Amino acid sequence: MDVIKEKKDPKYTKSYSGTRLFEKILKFSKVVGIRIVYTALILFYTLQKATTPKWAKSMIIGALAYFILPIDFIPDFIPFIGYTDDFSALAGVLVAVSMYADEEVKQKSKEKLNVWFSTIDDAELKKIDAKIDKSVN
């Protein structure tokens, strides 16, 4: 299924939107931690790139929609473990599409984090960057 069809599919249109993604990130950012927020942002900005292929965009939309949905395999309201399945989905897709998450995408993601949070732990971001770089090489 291509991205245009997926965007028209009711199960995706009800779940995914950039606005809803940012609302969920802001609401639960302290619970999910900076790593999952950074991963979601990298996927979001990779999705926006014209050079990202349709198959990758389809995977990204699915992972971000799963992250947004309040009821999933492990419900988000369960402290700590409620986001493990969300992070696993996001991280798995990030590995699959990492070749499209270039330095510009990482920079935009870090800039957004700096807008939302006054201080961020750059060491946590470097762990995600290292996984992306490892996947690409």
DRENFIFI-26930 format. One record per atom (N, C-alpha, C): residue number from 0; residue in one letter; chain; atom name; y, z, x. Coordinates in Angstrom, 3 decimals, decimal comma. Layout:
DRENFIFI-26930
SITE  NUM  a  A  CA  Y  Z  X .
...
//
This chain:
DRENFIFI-26930
SITE  0  m  A  N  -1,172  0,000  0,858 .
SITE  0  m  A  CA  0,000  0,000  0,000 .
SITE  0  m  A  C  1,232  0,000  0,902 .
SITE  1  d  A  N  2,187  -0,876  0,591 .
SITE  1  d  A  CA  3,363  -0,905  1,450 .
SITE  1  d  A  C  4,403  0,110  0,985 .
SITE  2  v  A  N  5,418  0,318  1,810 .
SITE  2  v  A  CA  6,423  1,360  1,575 .
SITE  2  v  A  C  7,168  1,126  0,264 .
SITE  3  i  A  N  7,526  -0,110  -0,030 .
SITE  3  i  A  CA  8,276  -0,395  -1,264 .
SITE  3  i  A  C  7,444  0,003  -2,482 .
SITE  4  k  A  N  6,159  -0,358  -2,479 .
SITE  4  k  A  CA  5,292  0,009  -3,596 .
SITE  4  k  A  C  5,130  1,521  -3,677 .
SITE  5  e  A  N  4,993  2,164  -2,510 .
SITE  5  e  A  CA  4,833  3,618  -2,508 .
SITE  5  e  A  C  6,079  4,306  -3,029 .
SITE  6  k  A  N  7,246  3,776  -2,698 .
SITE  6  k  A  CA  8,485  4,381  -3,182 .
SITE  6  k  A  C  8,602  4,252  -4,700 .
SITE  7  k  A  N  7,938  3,242  -5,277 .
SITE  7  k  A  CA  7,966  3,053  -6,728 .
SITE  7  k  A  C  6,838  3,813  -7,425 .
SITE  8  d  A  N  5,843  4,233  -6,676 .
SITE  8  d  A  CA  4,713  4,963  -7,235 .
SITE  8  d  A  C  5,207  6,322  -7,725 .
SITE  9  p  A  N  4,967  6,676  -8,997 .
SITE  9  p  A  CA  5,493  7,933  -9,561 .
SITE  9  p  A  C  5,104  9,184  -8,785 .
SITE  10  k  A  N  3,910  9,216  -8,210 .
SITE  10  k  A  CA  3,513  10,429  -7,487 .
SITE  10  k  A  C  4,371  10,631  -6,248 .
SITE  11  y  A  N  4,923  9,555  -5,689 .
SITE  11  y  A  CA  5,810  9,691  -4,539 .
SITE  11  y  A  C  7,262  9,860  -4,965 .
SITE  12  t  A  N  7,694  9,121  -5,955 .
SITE  12  t  A  CA  9,101  9,202  -6,361 .
SITE  12  t  A  C  9,435  10,570  -6,927 .
SITE  13  k  A  N  8,472  11,232  -7,525 .
SITE  13  k  A  CA  8,716  12,581  -8,038 .
SITE  13  k  A  C  8,752  13,607  -6,913 .
SITE  14  s  A  N  8,059  13,324  -5,819 .
SITE  14  s  A  CA  7,922  14,305  -4,742 .
SITE  14  s  A  C  8,881  14,080  -3,578 .
SITE  15  y  A  N  9,135  12,849  -3,228 .
SITE  15  y  A  CA  9,904  12,588  -2,012 .
SITE  15  y  A  C  11,336  12,145  -2,293 .
SITE  16  s  A  N  12,251  12,766  -1,601 .
SITE  16  s  A  CA  13,618  12,272  -1,478 .
SITE  16  s  A  C  14,223  12,974  -0,275 .
SITE  17  g  A  N  15,149  12,317  0,388 .
SITE  17  g  A  CA  15,804  12,932  1,536 .
SITE  17  g  A  C  16,500  14,226  1,159 .
SITE  18  t  A  N  17,140  14,239  0,002 .
SITE  18  t  A  CA  17,851  15,430  -0,458 .
SITE  18  t  A  C  16,879  16,582  -0,668 .
SITE  19  r  A  N  15,760  16,314  -1,345 .
SITE  19  r  A  CA  14,773  17,373  -1,589 .
SITE  19  r  A  C  14,165  17,874  -0,285 .
SITE  20  l  A  N  13,963  16,960  0,669 .
SITE  20  l  A  CA  13,442  17,372  1,964 .
SITE  20  l  A  C  14,396  18,352  2,633 .
SITE  21  f  A  N  15,691  18,022  2,676 .
SITE  21  f  A  CA  16,670  18,895  3,317 .
SITE  21  f  A  C  16,821  20,218  2,561 .
SITE  22  e  A  N  16,745  20,196  1,233 .
SITE  22  e  A  CA  16,822  21,432  0,453 .
SITE  22  e  A  C  15,658  22,367  0,807 .
SITE  23  k  A  N  14,447  21,799  0,908 .
SITE  23  k  A  CA  13,285  22,626  1,231 .
SITE  23  k  A  C  13,385  23,158  2,658 .
SITE  24  i  A  N  13,821  22,319  3,575 .
SITE  24  i  A  CA  13,959  22,764  4,960 .
SITE  24  i  A  C  14,936  23,923  5,056 .
SITE  25  l  A  N  16,077  23,804  4,407 .
SITE  25  l  A  CA  17,063  24,876  4,468 .
SITE  25  l  A  C  16,553  26,153  3,821 .
SITE  26  k  A  N  15,865  26,010  2,684 .
SITE  26  k  A  CA  15,383  27,172  1,947 .
SITE  26  k  A  C  14,312  27,946  2,724 .
SITE  27  f  A  N  13,432  27,242  3,366 .
SITE  27  f  A  CA  12,289  27,893  3,996 .
SITE  27  f  A  C  12,310  27,843  5,522 .
SITE  28  s  A  N  13,428  27,511  6,102 .
SITE  28  s  A  CA  13,472  27,309  7,548 .
SITE  28  s  A  C  13,085  28,543  8,347 .
SITE  29  k  A  N  13,463  29,709  7,887 .
SITE  29  k  A  CA  13,111  30,913  8,633 .
SITE  29  k  A  C  11,622  31,210  8,540 .
SITE  30  v  A  N  11,003  30,813  7,442 .
SITE  30  v  A  CA  9,574  31,048  7,277 .
SITE  30  v  A  C  8,773  30,049  8,108 .
SITE  31  v  A  N  9,148  28,786  8,036 .
SITE  31  v  A  CA  8,351  27,751  8,686 .
SITE  31  v  A  C  8,632  27,626  10,163 .
SITE  32  g  A  N  9,755  28,121  10,607 .
SITE  32  g  A  CA  10,072  28,083  12,021 .
SITE  32  g  A  C  10,678  26,774  12,468 .
SITE  33  i  A  N  11,272  26,847  13,609 .
SITE  33  i  A  CA  12,023  25,719  14,135 .
SITE  33  i  A  C  11,124  24,534  14,474 .
SITE  34  r  A  N  9,881  24,790  14,862 .
SITE  34  r  A  CA  8,991  23,685  15,243 .
SITE  34  r  A  C  8,663  22,787  14,063 .
SITE  35  i  A  N  8,379  23,378  12,925 .
SITE  35  i  A  CA  8,044  22,545  11,769 .
SITE  35  i  A  C  9,288  21,815  11,252 .
SITE  36  v  A  N  10,439  22,454  11,312 .
SITE  36  v  A  CA  11,684  21,810  10,884 .
SITE  36  v  A  C  11,982  20,624  11,805 .
SITE  37  y  A  N  11,845  20,836  13,099 .
SITE  37  y  A  CA  12,083  19,761  14,061 .
SITE  37  y  A  C  11,108  18,602  13,839 .
SITE  38  t  A  N  9,839  18,926  13,605 .
SITE  38  t  A  CA  8,835  17,893  13,343 .
SITE  38  t  A  C  9,178  17,096  12,090 .
SITE  39  a  A  N  9,578  17,786  11,027 .
SITE  39  a  A  CA  9,961  17,102  9,786 .
SITE  39  a  A  C  11,179  16,203  10,015 .
SITE  40  l  A  N  12,145  16,682  10,784 .
SITE  40  l  A  CA  13,329  15,874  11,071 .
SITE  40  l  A  C  12,990  14,644  11,907 .
SITE  41  i  A  N  12,127  14,808  12,878 .
SITE  41  i  A  CA  11,717  13,649  13,683 .
SITE  41  i  A  C  11,068  12,602  12,783 .
SITE  42  l  A  N  10,198  13,041  11,892 .
SITE  42  l  A  CA  9,568  12,095  10,971 .
SITE  42  l  A  C  10,593  11,455  10,050 .
SITE  43  f  A  N  11,538  12,245  9,557 .
SITE  43  f  A  CA  12,568  11,721  8,668 .
SITE  43  f  A  C  13,385  10,628  9,364 .
SITE  44  y  A  N  13,836  10,890  10,576 .
SITE  44  y  A  CA  14,652  9,903  11,281 .
SITE  44  y  A  C  13,824  8,716  11,767 .
SITE  45  t  A  N  12,550  8,913  12,043 .
SITE  45  t  A  CA  11,676  7,790  12,372 .
SITE  45  t  A  C  11,488  6,898  11,152 .
SITE  46  l  A  N  11,399  7,502  9,980 .
SITE  46  l  A  CA  11,294  6,752  8,730 .
SITE  46  l  A  C  12,520  5,871  8,503 .
SITE  47  q  A  N  13,694  6,328  8,922 .
SITE  47  q  A  CA  14,945  5,606  8,696 .
SITE  47  q  A  C  15,092  4,375  9,591 .
SITE  48  k  A  N  14,345  4,319  10,690 .
SITE  48  k  A  CA  14,471  3,221  11,649 .
SITE  48  k  A  C  13,929  1,918  11,060 .
SITE  49  a  A  N  14,692  0,862  11,209 .
SITE  49  a  A  CA  14,257  -0,451  10,730 .
SITE  49  a  A  C  13,047  -0,958  11,511 .
SITE  50  t  A  N  12,892  -0,517  12,744 .
SITE  50  t  A  CA  11,800  -0,997  13,586 .
SITE  50  t  A  C  10,480  -0,256  13,373 .
SITE  51  t  A  N  10,490  0,789  12,585 .
SITE  51  t  A  CA  9,248  1,502  12,287 .
SITE  51  t  A  C  8,443  0,654  11,301 .
SITE  52  p  A  N  7,182  0,345  11,633 .
SITE  52  p  A  CA  6,384  -0,515  10,747 .
SITE  52  p  A  C  6,045  0,157  9,415 .
SITE  53  k  A  N  5,692  -0,672  8,465 .
SITE  53  k  A  CA  5,402  -0,185  7,114 .
SITE  53  k  A  C  4,258  0,820  7,089 .
SITE  54  w  A  N  3,212  0,595  7,871 .
SITE  54  w  A  CA  2,078  1,522  7,863 .
SITE  54  w  A  C  2,532  2,908  8,309 .
SITE  55  a  A  N  3,415  2,954  9,317 .
SITE  55  a  A  CA  3,906  4,236  9,816 .
SITE  55  a  A  C  4,811  4,896  8,778 .
SITE  56  k  A  N  5,655  4,097  8,127 .
SITE  56  k  A  CA  6,539  4,641  7,098 .
SITE  56  k  A  C  5,723  5,209  5,940 .
SITE  57  s  A  N  4,633  4,548  5,589 .
SITE  57  s  A  CA  3,767  5,042  4,512 .
SITE  57  s  A  C  3,182  6,408  4,874 .
SITE  58  m  A  N  2,738  6,545  6,116 .
SITE  58  m  A  CA  2,183  7,826  6,563 .
SITE  58  m  A  C  3,254  8,913  6,555 .
SITE  59  i  A  N  4,442  8,569  7,020 .
SITE  59  i  A  CA  5,540  9,539  7,075 .
SITE  59  i  A  C  5,916  10,004  5,679 .
SITE  60  i  A  N  6,058  9,071  4,754 .
SITE  60  i  A  CA  6,412  9,430  3,374 .
SITE  60  i  A  C  5,356  10,365  2,791 .
SITE  61  g  A  N  4,087  10,068  3,031 .
SITE  61  g  A  CA  3,020  10,927  2,528 .
SITE  61  g  A  C  3,100  12,340  3,101 .
SITE  62  a  A  N  3,330  12,440  4,408 .
SITE  62  a  A  CA  3,406  13,764  5,051 .
SITE  62  a  A  C  4,626  14,542  4,581 .
SITE  63  l  A  N  5,773  13,876  4,473 .
SITE  63  l  A  CA  6,982  14,569  4,015 .
SITE  63  l  A  C  6,874  14,977  2,549 .
SITE  64  a  A  N  6,246  14,134  1,737 .
SITE  64  a  A  CA  6,042  14,492  0,330 .
SITE  64  a  A  C  5,114  15,694  0,226 .
SITE  65  y  A  N  4,075  15,732  1,044 .
SITE  65  y  A  CA  3,154  16,876  1,054 .
SITE  65  y  A  C  3,897  18,148  1,451 .
SITE  66  f  A  N  4,789  18,027  2,432 .
SITE  66  f  A  CA  5,587  19,167  2,881 .
SITE  66  f  A  C  6,494  19,670  1,757 .
SITE  67  i  A  N  7,063  18,770  0,990 .
SITE  67  i  A  CA  8,001  19,132  -0,075 .
SITE  67  i  A  C  7,285  19,786  -1,258 .
SITE  68  l  A  N  6,106  19,293  -1,584 .
SITE  68  l  A  CA  5,388  19,806  -2,761 .
SITE  68  l  A  C  5,149  21,310  -2,637 .
SITE  69  p  A  N  5,477  22,086  -3,672 .
SITE  69  p  A  CA  5,287  23,539  -3,605 .
SITE  69  p  A  C  3,823  23,966  -3,708 .
SITE  70  i  A  N  3,023  23,176  -4,370 .
SITE  70  i  A  CA  1,602  23,508  -4,532 .
SITE  70  i  A  C  0,808  22,483  -3,729 .
SITE  71  d  A  N  0,080  22,964  -2,752 .
SITE  71  d  A  CA  -0,756  22,097  -1,951 .
SITE  71  d  A  C  -2,021  22,854  -1,572 .
SITE  72  f  A  N  -2,714  22,410  -0,558 .
SITE  72  f  A  CA  -4,004  23,005  -0,207 .
SITE  72  f  A  C  -3,885  24,511  0,023 .
SITE  73  i  A  N  -2,908  24,934  0,802 .
SITE  73  i  A  CA  -2,611  26,358  0,981 .
SITE  73  i  A  C  -1,196  26,560  0,451 .
SITE  74  p  A  N  -1,025  27,231  -0,686 .
SITE  74  p  A  CA  0,311  27,368  -1,290 .
SITE  74  p  A  C  1,334  27,968  -0,330 .
SITE  75  d  A  N  2,547  27,404  -0,377 .
SITE  75  d  A  CA  3,609  27,784  0,557 .
SITE  75  d  A  C  4,063  29,229  0,403 .
SITE  76  f  A  N  3,860  29,824  -0,771 .
SITE  76  f  A  CA  4,349  31,193  -0,974 .
SITE  76  f  A  C  3,506  32,245  -0,263 .
SITE  77  i  A  N  2,357  31,844  0,294 .
SITE  77  i  A  CA  1,535  32,793  1,054 .
SITE  77  i  A  C  2,175  32,948  2,432 .
SITE  78  p  A  N  2,610  34,161  2,769 .
SITE  78  p  A  CA  3,324  34,351  4,035 .
SITE  78  p  A  C  2,530  33,852  5,247 .
SITE  79  f  A  N  3,212  33,224  6,147 .
SITE  79  f  A  CA  2,714  32,717  7,425 .
SITE  79  f  A  C  1,719  31,575  7,278 .
SITE  80  i  A  N  0,590  31,811  6,609 .
SITE  80  i  A  CA  -0,428  30,755  6,553 .
SITE  80  i  A  C  -0,112  29,684  5,517 .
SITE  81  g  A  N  0,846  29,937  4,649 .
SITE  81  g  A  CA  1,188  28,975  3,608 .
SITE  81  g  A  C  1,715  27,654  4,130 .
SITE  82  y  A  N  2,207  27,649  5,340 .
SITE  82  y  A  CA  2,753  26,422  5,914 .
SITE  82  y  A  C  1,845  25,804  6,969 .
SITE  83  t  A  N  0,703  26,399  7,227 .
SITE  83  t  A  CA  -0,165  25,838  8,256 .
SITE  83  t  A  C  -0,675  24,451  7,882 .
SITE  84  d  A  N  -1,011  24,252  6,615 .
SITE  84  d  A  CA  -1,476  22,923  6,209 .
SITE  84  d  A  C  -0,332  21,918  6,236 .
SITE  85  d  A  N  0,880  22,366  5,867 .
SITE  85  d  A  CA  2,041  21,475  5,923 .
SITE  85  d  A  C  2,300  21,043  7,360 .
SITE  86  f  A  N  2,301  22,017  8,275 .
SITE  86  f  A  CA  2,550  21,698  9,675 .
SITE  86  f  A  C  1,451  20,805  10,227 .
SITE  87  s  A  N  0,216  21,051  9,837 .
SITE  87  s  A  CA  -0,895  20,211  10,297 .
SITE  87  s  A  C  -0,714  18,767  9,839 .
SITE  88  a  A  N  -0,310  18,579  8,587 .
SITE  88  a  A  CA  -0,077  17,226  8,074 .
SITE  88  a  A  C  1,064  16,553  8,827 .
SITE  89  l  A  N  2,171  17,281  9,011 .
SITE  89  l  A  CA  3,321  16,717  9,716 .
SITE  89  l  A  C  2,961  16,396  11,172 .
SITE  90  a  A  N  2,288  17,321  11,837 .
SITE  90  a  A  CA  1,936  17,120  13,244 .
SITE  90  a  A  C  0,951  15,968  13,417 .
SITE  91  g  A  N  -0,005  15,869  12,513 .
SITE  91  g  A  CA  -0,970  14,772  12,590 .
SITE  91  g  A  C  -0,305  13,417  12,447 .
SITE  92  v  A  N  0,608  13,317  11,518 .
SITE  92  v  A  CA  1,331  12,057  11,329 .
SITE  92  v  A  C  2,254  11,796  12,517 .
SITE  93  l  A  N  2,871  12,842  13,027 .
SITE  93  l  A  CA  3,749  12,668  14,192 .
SITE  93  l  A  C  2,972  12,087  15,373 .
SITE  94  v  A  N  1,764  12,561  15,591 .
SITE  94  v  A  CA  0,935  12,014  16,672 .
SITE  94  v  A  C  0,658  10,532  16,411 .
SITE  95  a  A  N  0,358  10,190  15,161 .
SITE  95  a  A  CA  0,027  8,804  14,820 .
SITE  95  a  A  C  1,212  7,848  14,968 .
SITE  96  v  A  N  2,419  8,342  14,725 .
SITE  96  v  A  CA  3,599  7,459  14,757 .
SITE  96  v  A  C  4,530  7,774  15,930 .
SITE  97  s  A  N  4,066  8,553  16,885 .
SITE  97  s  A  CA  4,926  9,038  17,967 .
SITE  97  s  A  C  5,568  7,923  18,783 .
SITE  98  m  A  N  4,931  6,767  18,858 .
SITE  98  m  A  CA  5,508  5,675  19,641 .
SITE  98  m  A  C  6,822  5,160  19,050 .
SITE  99  y  A  N  7,121  5,525  17,800 .
SITE  99  y  A  CA  8,368  5,109  17,149 .
SITE  99  y  A  C  9,421  6,215  17,149 .
SITE  100  a  A  N  9,041  7,403  17,595 .
SITE  100  a  A  CA  9,970  8,546  17,671 .
SITE  100  a  A  C  10,618  8,530  19,052 .
SITE  101  d  A  N  11,636  7,710  19,195 .
SITE  101  d  A  CA  12,287  7,536  20,489 .
SITE  101  d  A  C  13,331  8,630  20,751 .
SITE  102  e  A  N  14,024  8,503  21,866 .
SITE  102  e  A  CA  15,030  9,503  22,252 .
SITE  102  e  A  C  16,159  9,609  21,235 .
SITE  103  e  A  N  16,532  8,501  20,613 .
SITE  103  e  A  CA  17,582  8,526  19,593 .
SITE  103  e  A  C  17,152  9,387  18,398 .
SITE  104  v  A  N  15,910  9,244  17,984 .
SITE  104  v  A  CA  15,360  10,041  16,878 .
SITE  104  v  A  C  15,365  11,522  17,247 .
SITE  105  k  A  N  14,911  11,844  18,448 .
SITE  105  k  A  CA  14,886  13,239  18,900 .
SITE  105  k  A  C  16,307  13,809  18,941 .
SITE  106  q  A  N  17,258  13,010  19,435 .
SITE  106  q  A  CA  18,638  13,481  19,534 .
SITE  106  q  A  C  19,238  13,743  18,154 .
SITE  107  k  A  N  19,022  12,832  17,208 .
SITE  107  k  A  CA  19,511  13,043  15,839 .
SITE  107  k  A  C  18,906  14,306  15,239 .
SITE  108  s  A  N  17,623  14,520  15,495 .
SITE  108  s  A  CA  16,940  15,705  14,979 .
SITE  108  s  A  C  17,533  16,976  15,566 .
SITE  109  k  A  N  17,795  16,974  16,842 .
SITE  109  k  A  CA  18,386  18,145  17,502 .
SITE  109  k  A  C  19,818  18,385  17,019 .
SITE  110  e  A  N  20,562  17,308  16,805 .
SITE  110  e  A  CA  21,929  17,453  16,288 .
SITE  110  e  A  C  21,917  18,086  14,898 .
SITE  111  k  A  N  20,987  17,674  14,053 .
SITE  111  k  A  CA  20,879  18,249  12,706 .
SITE  111  k  A  C  20,497  19,723  12,791 .
SITE  112  l  A  N  19,590  20,063  13,685 .
SITE  112  l  A  CA  19,227  21,470  13,876 .
SITE  112  l  A  C  20,443  22,294  14,300 .
SITE  113  n  A  N  21,255  21,740  15,178 .
SITE  113  n  A  CA  22,458  22,446  15,633 .
SITE  113  n  A  C  23,481  22,627  14,520 .
SITE  114  v  A  N  23,498  21,704  13,570 .
SITE  114  v  A  CA  24,382  21,854  12,405 .
SITE  114  v  A  C  23,874  22,980  11,509 .
SITE  115  w  A  N  22,570  23,015  11,279 .
SITE  115  w  A  CA  21,981  23,994  10,370 .
SITE  115  w  A  C  21,869  25,388  10,965 .
SITE  116  f  A  N  21,590  25,457  12,262 .
SITE  116  f  A  CA  21,359  26,740  12,923 .
SITE  116  f  A  C  22,341  26,871  14,080 .
SITE  117  s  A  N  22,933  28,016  14,219 .
SITE  117  s  A  CA  23,902  28,181  15,304 .
SITE  117  s  A  C  23,218  28,189  16,667 .
SITE  118  t  A  N  22,025  28,741  16,731 .
SITE  118  t  A  CA  21,287  28,747  17,992 .
SITE  118  t  A  C  19,861  28,288  17,734 .
SITE  119  i  A  N  19,377  27,462  18,633 .
SITE  119  i  A  CA  17,992  27,020  18,541 .
SITE  119  i  A  C  17,324  27,259  19,890 .
SITE  120  d  A  N  16,039  27,529  19,843 .
SITE  120  d  A  CA  15,265  27,761  21,056 .
SITE  120  d  A  C  14,789  26,412  21,572 .
SITE  121  d  A  N  15,459  25,925  22,591 .
SITE  121  d  A  CA  15,146  24,609  23,140 .
SITE  121  d  A  C  13,716  24,544  23,680 .
SITE  122  a  A  N  13,164  25,670  24,091 .
SITE  122  a  A  CA  11,788  25,689  24,593 .
SITE  122  a  A  C  10,805  25,278  23,497 .
SITE  123  e  A  N  11,068  25,696  22,269 .
SITE  123  e  A  CA  10,205  25,310  21,150 .
SITE  123  e  A  C  10,274  23,801  20,900 .
SITE  124  l  A  N  11,454  23,248  21,036 .
SITE  124  l  A  CA  11,620  21,802  20,829 .
SITE  124  l  A  C  10,946  21,014  21,942 .
SITE  125  k  A  N  10,993  21,532  23,147 .
SITE  125  k  A  CA  10,368  20,850  24,278 .
SITE  125  k  A  C  8,856  20,754  24,101 .
SITE  126  k  A  N  8,256  21,740  23,413 .
SITE  126  k  A  CA  6,811  21,689  23,148 .
SITE  126  k  A  C  6,473  20,491  22,256 .
SITE  127  i  A  N  7,293  20,277  21,246 .
SITE  127  i  A  CA  7,078  19,126  20,345 .
SITE  127  i  A  C  7,337  17,833  21,097 .
SITE  128  d  A  N  8,437  17,777  21,866 .
SITE  128  d  A  CA  8,750  16,579  22,651 .
SITE  128  d  A  C  7,618  16,231  23,613 .
SITE  129  a  A  N  7,037  17,254  24,236 .
SITE  129  a  A  CA  5,934  17,018  25,167 .
SITE  129  a  A  C  4,721  16,419  24,460 .
SITE  130  k  A  N  4,455  16,878  23,251 .
SITE  130  k  A  CA  3,337  16,308  22,485 .
SITE  130  k  A  C  3,601  14,855  22,115 .
SITE  131  i  A  N  4,855  14,555  21,771 .
SITE  131  i  A  CA  5,212  13,165  21,455 .
SITE  131  i  A  C  5,038  12,303  22,702 .
SITE  132  d  A  N  5,590  12,754  23,821 .
SITE  132  d  A  CA  5,512  11,987  25,055 .
SITE  132  d  A  C  4,076  11,793  25,505 .
SITE  133  k  A  N  3,255  12,817  25,335 .
SITE  133  k  A  CA  1,835  12,736  25,707 .
SITE  133  k  A  C  1,107  11,713  24,833 .
SITE  134  s  A  N  1,446  11,686  23,539 .
SITE  134  s  A  CA  0,803  10,757  22,606 .
SITE  134  s  A  C  1,170  9,314  22,929 .
SITE  135  v  A  N  2,406  9,116  23,380 .
SITE  135  v  A  CA  2,877  7,768  23,678 .
SITE  135  v  A  C  2,242  7,254  24,964 .
SITE  136  n  A  N  2,098  8,132  25,937 .
SITE  136  n  A  CA  1,559  7,718  27,254 .
SITE  136  n  A  C  0,092  7,793  27,272 .
//
